[in-house]
């Protein structure tokens, strides 16, 4: 039976991937997350709009920095930060 759900959202996966490679391209992120480039653009826009990431133009590419102090959004984990999540999952190098 195929698995139809995951523990982390695509937004979390994108944050973790950017923590590993701040210069990842939209296509790289899409391939790693298994979603379309259009979905990644939407996720990046969400994360930037809520100040979880900042985008800096470097030549023809973007470089992303993560606001590790940003609180997680769900009420059960809002006392933790994005940095806590990245640190907790940092030992998993599967992406």
N, C-alpha and C positions, 0 to 999 in steps of 0.2 A: 504494500500500500504506500503510495507517495506521501511524503510529508508536506503538509500544506501551511505550516506556520513556523515561525522562528522566534527565538527569545529576544532578539534585538531588531529594531526598525532599520530601514534603509538609511535614515538620518544618522543613527548611531554608527552604522557601518562606514558611512562616508567620513564621519569625524575620526574614526579609528584609522582609516586609510590615509587621511590627510595628516594625522599625527605621525605616521610612518614616513610619508612622502609629501611634504607641503607643496611640491611642484607637480603633483599628479595631474594629468589632463582629464578632461571630461570623459574622453573615450576610455582611458585607463580605469577611471572610477566606475564607469558603466559596466565594463567587462568584469571587474572584480566583484561588483554587486549583483550582476546578472539582471540589470535593468537597462532601459534605453538611455541614450545620451540626453534626451529631452527630460526624462525623469531626474537625472542627475542635476541638470540646470535648475529645475524646480526645487530640488532639495538644497542646493547651494544657495539659491535665492532665499529660501526659508531660513536657513542657518545664518545667513548674513543679515537678514531683516531683523532677526531677534538677537543679534550681536554675539552669536556663538562663534562666528568666524569673521575674519576681515580679509578682503581680497586686495592684493597689490599687483599691479601690472608690471611685469618685468620683461621688457622687449615685446615679443609677440605672445608671451605666455602669462599665466597668472601664478602667483604664489599665495598660499593661504596660511594665515596664522589663526590659531585656535585660542579662544578665550577660555582657558582652563578653569577660571573661577565661575563660569556660568553654571547656574543651578540646573539640575536635571528637572524635567518638566512634570513628571508624574507625581502626584501627591504622596505616594508611598516612598519615593526616593528623592524628594525635593531638598532634603538636608545634605545631599551629596552633590558634587560638582562634576562637570564634564571631565576635569582633570582626574577625579577619583575613578571615573569609568575607564578612561584611557589607561590609567596606571593599573587598575585591576585586570584589564584585558591585555595589557602590553606584553605579557609573556606568551601570548598565543600568536604565533607567526604563520597563520594559515592563509592569509589573504595575499 
